[in-house]
Amino acid sequence: MDKMAVVKAEYEKYDELFVAIGALTPVPYKVVTVSSGFFQMDPFAFTAVSLIGRGVRFFAVAGAVYLLGPMAEKLVRRNLKLAFAVFLAFFVGGIVLIGWIL
């Protein structure tokens, strides 16, 4: 039970970040939703972060396909995990950079 309390405390500390990463990456989103419910995350915060994160993910893919055409669609389908890992690295790097500057 002590380990579960530690996990819950860490989840509560970074819950929005956890949901954002889950929404933006190929991590199975069911894991994020179940964990958020299990650790009793605020439903309004969960919904807001989910809408923004999933929206960014799907609009990024749609924008790439729109701008680059069928070539981008093939590239994204073949390398989806790599594409979102790169996107996540830039996203987290941007957050760290903003935190470092401010």
C-alpha positions in Angstrom: 0.0 0.0 0.0 2.9 2.4 0.6 4.1 2.1 -3.0 0.6 2.9 -4.2 0.5 6.0 -2.0 3.8 7.1 -3.6 2.4 6.5 -7.1 -0.8 8.4 -6.3 1.2 11.3 -4.9 3.4 11.5 -8.0 0.3 11.2 -10.3 -1.5 14.0 -8.5 1.7 16.1 -8.8 1.9 15.7 -12.6 -1.6 14.6 -13.6 -2.1 17.2 -16.3 1.3 16.5 -17.8 0.6 12.8 -17.8 -2.7 13.3 -19.7 -1.1 15.7 -22.1 1.7 13.3 -22.9 -0.8 10.5 -23.3 -3.0 12.6 -25.6 -0.1 13.6 -27.8 1.8 10.3 -28.1 0.9 6.8 -29.3 0.7 5.6 -25.7 -2.6 3.7 -25.4 -5.0 6.4 -24.3 -7.1 3.9 -22.4 -4.2 3.6 -19.9 -4.4 7.4 -19.3 -8.1 7.5 -18.9 -8.2 4.6 -16.5 -5.3 5.9 -14.5 -6.9 9.4 -14.3 -10.2 7.8 -13.0 -8.4 5.5 -10.6 -6.4 8.4 -9.1 -9.5 10.6 -9.1 -8.2 13.4 -11.3 -10.4 16.5 -11.6 -12.8 15.6 -14.5 -12.8 19.2 -15.8 -9.0 19.3 -15.9 -8.9 15.9 -17.5 -11.5 16.9 -20.2 -9.7 20.2 -21.0 -6.3 18.7 -21.3 -7.6 15.8 -23.3 -9.5 18.0 -25.7 -6.5 20.3 -26.3 -4.0 17.4 -26.5 -6.0 15.2 -28.8 -7.0 18.2 -30.9 -3.3 19.1 -31.4 -2.4 15.6 -32.2 -5.1 15.1 -34.9 -4.8 18.6 -36.3 -1.0 18.1 -36.6 -1.5 15.0 -38.7 -4.3 16.6 -40.7 -2.1 19.7 -41.3 0.8 17.6 -42.4 -1.3 15.7 -44.8 -2.9 18.9 -46.1 0.4 20.6 -46.7 2.4 17.7 -48.0 -0.3 15.6 -49.6 -0.3 11.8 -49.9 3.4 11.6 -49.2 2.9 12.8 -45.7 0.1 10.4 -45.1 2.3 7.4 -46.1 5.2 8.7 -44.0 3.0 9.3 -40.9 1.3 5.9 -41.2 4.7 4.1 -41.5 6.5 6.1 -38.8 3.7 7.2 -36.5 5.5 6.3 -33.3 8.7 8.1 -34.4 6.7 11.1 -35.6 5.0 11.6 -32.3 8.2 10.8 -30.3 9.9 13.7 -32.1 6.8 15.9 -31.6 6.8 15.0 -27.9 10.5 15.8 -27.6 9.9 19.2 -29.1 6.9 19.7 -26.9 8.6 18.8 -23.6 11.7 20.7 -24.7 9.6 23.8 -25.3 8.0 23.5 -21.9 11.5 23.1 -20.2 12.9 26.0 -22.2 9.9 28.2 -21.2 10.4 27.2 -17.6 14.1 27.9 -17.7 13.6 31.3 -19.3 10.9 32.3 -16.8 
